[in-house]
């Protein structure tokens, strides 16, 4: 297993992760020329959806060899809406490369990234990209980044500047300076006098940070003992392995500035696959143990399950959880190289593992594992769209196609709303659902339209009434006769529906009483305001029957007549669903969130510091469901994309006045169109 490292590349959108992966592949000789995102020919972003949007929409895999070490990179989408892709990928890596820009104003965007890495105890290094385009000084950028990292950020390099341009860097461990060259390796130069003071200061800070975790190093510093480059690098390696510090490198991926040096450091600093397995308590002895990180459904190759092999070796025909593996493949973007087997420590794609899903633990044989590996917690859905096919003939295949899209992306979910009769797709944001809809079109030829979902309003009554209902029809032969008296009363909110009878003397035969209840229930599906009726009590008090013409159907219809005529007299009122919402936000945006919630008719219940989230607050509130459809969009817009929320249905509340009139008018218009 030695000589293998699996590294996730993670960071905010537009930080240059895909371009960096492209440079890695080119420098390692895995590709003969570098592609460009705008041309749609990079190793990453091989899907049609990624090319359409010119952004990563799913994990891209690239296995390369550099300095004799097998490196597999998992390039994750930068959009916060696609964070679940990174969460799944992190289950199988040995370390992470965090990529960002030298922009203090965007530092908060790294908060979710650092949090997820710390939660899963993933060793990581930081690469500040696009250093050629930034006039910002690291003196301002590093403190902003440190504010969102739970681990100390330790500079390994400082830039050499010529005016506003960054022309090279000084390596603080070796105290050697290097000049950048576009699309070529850096060359060593003398340390410029202009950067010498800064280099000395930064190196001292670096050593002091490392000494916090090593007593021997601390003693050497106190006694002014000179440290070799190898000693410093070994300290870095030990501290990264235990997730104590985060080394910081810099460069420009597009120009290959610093890329080779970064690759070299990744080879040295990121733990080997065997070390990671040991750290996670996975014993070497035993049968096959693997975990699925991602599912791909390819147009020609069928289903591919991306797995991390933790123990044993997998070959063509291996039986895993009762499913036979059809092939073992090494991935370079969308290209596949068939292997005879995959050894422990490798990340490979297994062919045609039907029924196997992302996150699943695989073992040899017919049975599922008794002790599965940990899997990431599912993200709560925060955005939804109602979808329907453009062509009526496609309705039959929609559920199958949507199920396949969800198999590739388990952070999506779907529901058939019983109140609104809509097919509702749930996910992490507008972009997330747009990508899913594009997959339906590109992979399954299913064109759907998306719209804002309807709110499942209800209605109730404020006043009681008693109502007589009679259904009588005379035709040739037997007629139809049913006659009932109903007491209709409101119930406390949340009580639901109650039906009773006080029939005496057989004025309504017992066999017809359930039919009356059925008629009442059928009416309550759509009350006088046009919505389902809740929190109501109906009691059958009296009636009459005909020995020949009465029937179940007649009494069912009589019950409906009584409800239809009686309900408008009960002062019906519209009810809207109220959700309990928990907003998670950096505390610098808390006041804006309070205003946002109040502006959407929310009732703020309170806010407090988020437990174990340094610098974050939790705002709790009641909010009408009609107000949260695009809440996540505005929330992210005021918080650099990092704010989020969770929700749960809480209760129904009366809606009156202008807003109620608008809902009723819209519902009336919709009914007329239908």
HELIX and SHEET records of a PDB file:
HELIX    1   1 UNK A   17  UNK A   27  1                                  11    
HELIX    2   2 UNK A   37  UNK A   39  5                                   3    
HELIX    3   3 UNK A   48  UNK A   53  1                                   6    
HELIX    4   4 UNK A   80  UNK A   82  5                                   3    
HELIX    5   5 UNK A   83  UNK A   89  1                                   7    
HELIX    6   6 UNK A   90  UNK A   92  5                                   3    
HELIX    7   7 UNK A  104  UNK A  110  5                                   7    
HELIX    8   8 UNK A  111  UNK A  119  1                                   9    
HELIX    9   9 UNK A  131  UNK A  133  5                                   3    
HELIX   10  10 UNK A  138  UNK A  146  1                                   9    
HELIX   11  11 UNK A  193  UNK A  211  1                                  19    
HELIX   12  12 UNK A  215  UNK A  222  1                                   8    
HELIX   13  13 UNK A  229  UNK A  241  1                                  13    
HELIX   14  14 UNK A  253  UNK A  255  5                                   3    
HELIX   15  15 UNK A  259  UNK A  269  1                                  11    
HELIX   16  16 UNK A  273  UNK A  279  1                                   7    
HELIX   17  17 UNK A  392  UNK A  394  5                                   3    
HELIX   18  18 UNK A  395  UNK A  408  1                                  14    
HELIX   19  19 UNK A  430  UNK A  444  1                                  15    
HELIX   20  20 UNK A  510  UNK A  524  1                                  15    
HELIX   21  21 UNK A  552  UNK A  566  1                                  15    
HELIX   22  22 UNK A  567  UNK A  570  5                                   4    
HELIX   23  23 UNK A  587  UNK A  589  5                                   3    
HELIX   24  24 UNK A  590  UNK A  599  1                                  10    
HELIX   25  25 UNK A  625  UNK A  627  5                                   3    
HELIX   26  26 UNK A  631  UNK A  637  1                                   7    
HELIX   27  27 UNK A  657  UNK A  673  1                                  17    
SHEET    1   A 7 UNK A  60  UNK A  66  0                                        
SHEET    2   A 7 UNK A  69  UNK A  75 -1                                        
SHEET    3   A 7 UNK A   4  UNK A  10  1                                        
SHEET    4   A 7 UNK A  95  UNK A 101  1                                        
SHEET    5   A 7 UNK A 124  UNK A 129  1                                        
SHEET    6   A 7 UNK A 245  UNK A 250  1                                        
SHEET    7   A 7 UNK A 152  UNK A 155  1                                        
SHEET    1   B 4 UNK A 157  UNK A 162  0                                        
SHEET    2   B 4 UNK A 165  UNK A 171 -1                                        
SHEET    3   B 4 UNK A 176  UNK A 181 -1                                        
SHEET    4   B 4 UNK A 184  UNK A 189 -1                                        
SHEET    1   C 6 UNK A 335  UNK A 339  0                                        
SHEET    2   C 6 UNK A 328  UNK A 332 -1                                        
SHEET    3   C 6 UNK A 347  UNK A 351 -1                                        
SHEET    4   C 6 UNK A 302  UNK A 311 -1                                        
SHEET    5   C 6 UNK A 289  UNK A 298 -1                                        
SHEET    6   C 6 UNK A 361  UNK A 363 -1                                        
SHEET    1   D 2 UNK A 314  UNK A 315  0                                        
SHEET    2   D 2 UNK A 341  UNK A 342 -1                                        
SHEET    1   E 2 UNK A 319  UNK A 320  0                                        
SHEET    2   E 2 UNK A 323  UNK A 324 -1                                        
SHEET    1   F 4 UNK A 413  UNK A 416  0                                        
SHEET    2   F 4 UNK A 423  UNK A 427 -1                                        
SHEET    3   F 4 UNK A 383  UNK A 389 -1                                        
SHEET    4   F 4 UNK A 448  UNK A 451 -1                                        
SHEET    1   G 5 UNK A 532  UNK A 533  0                                        
SHEET    2   G 5 UNK A 458  UNK A 461  1                                        
SHEET    3   G 5 UNK A 572  UNK A 586 -1                                        
SHEET    4   G 5 UNK A 616  UNK A 624 -1                                        
SHEET    5   G 5 UNK A 603  UNK A 609 -1                                        
SHEET    1   H 4 UNK A 532  UNK A 533  0                                        
SHEET    2   H 4 UNK A 458  UNK A 461  1                                        
SHEET    3   H 4 UNK A 572  UNK A 586 -1                                        
SHEET    4   H 4 UNK A 644  UNK A 655 -1                                        
SHEET    1   I 4 UNK A 465  UNK A 473  0                                        
SHEET    2   I 4 UNK A 480  UNK A 490 -1                                        
SHEET    3   I 4 UNK A 536  UNK A 544 -1                                        
SHEET    4   I 4 UNK A 497  UNK A 501  1                                        
END                                                                             
